[in-house]
Amino acid sequence: MPACMSAEMQIEDLRNHPEITVLALRDLLSGGATIIPDPKRRGLYEVHSETLVYYIHVSPVSGNILLLATWPHEVEQLRTKRGA
């Protein structure tokens, strides 16, 4: 599902990620990135960039986004392993 987030959205970083990570997530969401619902956890989603996967929660009450975790995107991991 494509995200339709405004530039005014509130992103709360619960794990003290680098500021550039939060800004990149904001850019992805405001640019219409696809968010993938977690089939096992209601209200939790993945947002994929070329290099990272962002794991977020969207508050049903406030609409605020909570950045919970990031990890390398699988495609990027494969490139690194192959030396590409």
C-alpha positions as CSV (number, residue, x, y, z in Angstrom):
1,M,0.0,0.0,0.0
2,P,1.5,3.4,-1.0
3,A,2.0,5.8,1.8
4,C,0.3,9.2,1.7
5,M,2.1,11.1,4.4
6,S,2.6,14.8,4.6
7,A,5.9,16.6,5.3
8,E,4.4,17.6,8.6
9,M,4.2,14.0,9.9
10,Q,5.6,13.3,13.3
11,I,8.3,10.5,13.4
12,E,9.3,9.4,16.8
13,D,12.6,7.5,17.0
14,L,12.5,5.0,19.9
15,R,16.0,3.7,19.4
16,N,18.2,6.8,18.8
17,H,18.9,6.0,15.1
18,P,21.1,8.6,13.3
19,E,19.2,11.7,12.3
20,I,19.9,10.9,8.6
21,T,18.0,7.6,9.1
22,V,14.9,9.4,10.3
23,L,15.2,12.0,7.5
24,A,15.5,9.2,4.9
25,L,12.3,7.6,6.3
26,R,10.5,10.9,6.2
27,D,11.6,11.3,2.5
28,L,10.4,7.8,1.7
29,L,7.0,8.2,3.3
30,S,6.4,11.7,1.8
31,G,7.5,10.4,-1.6
32,G,4.8,7.7,-1.6
33,A,6.9,4.7,-0.6
34,T,5.0,1.4,-0.3
35,I,4.4,0.3,3.2
36,I,4.0,-3.4,3.8
37,P,1.8,-4.5,6.7
38,D,3.3,-7.1,9.1
39,P,0.9,-10.0,8.8
40,K,1.4,-11.0,12.5
41,R,1.3,-7.6,14.2
42,R,-1.5,-5.1,13.7
43,G,-0.4,-1.5,13.1
44,L,3.2,-2.5,12.3
45,Y,4.7,-2.1,8.8
46,E,7.9,-2.4,6.8
47,V,9.1,0.4,4.5
48,H,11.9,-0.6,2.1
49,S,14.6,1.7,0.6
50,E,17.4,0.5,-1.7
51,T,19.6,-0.2,1.3
52,L,17.5,-0.4,4.4
53,V,14.2,-1.8,5.8
54,Y,12.5,0.4,8.3
55,Y,10.1,-1.2,10.8
56,I,7.5,1.3,12.0
57,H,4.3,1.5,13.9
58,V,1.6,4.0,12.9
59,S,-0.5,5.2,15.9
60,P,-4.2,4.7,15.1
61,V,-4.9,7.6,17.6
62,S,-2.5,10.3,16.7
63,G,-1.2,9.1,13.3
64,N,2.4,9.5,14.6
65,I,5.0,7.1,13.2
66,L,7.2,5.3,15.6
67,L,10.5,4.1,14.1
68,L,11.2,0.8,15.9
69,A,14.1,-0.8,14.0
70,T,16.1,-0.8,10.8
71,W,18.1,-3.5,9.1
72,P,20.0,-3.9,5.8
73,H,17.8,-4.6,2.8
74,E,18.2,-8.2,1.7
75,V,19.2,-7.2,-1.8
76,E,21.9,-5.0,-0.4
77,Q,23.2,-7.8,1.8
78,L,23.5,-10.1,-1.2
79,R,25.4,-7.4,-3.2
80,T,27.8,-7.0,-0.2
81,K,28.4,-10.7,0.1
82,R,29.1,-11.0,-3.7
83,G,31.4,-8.0,-3.7
84,A,29.3,-6.2,-6.2
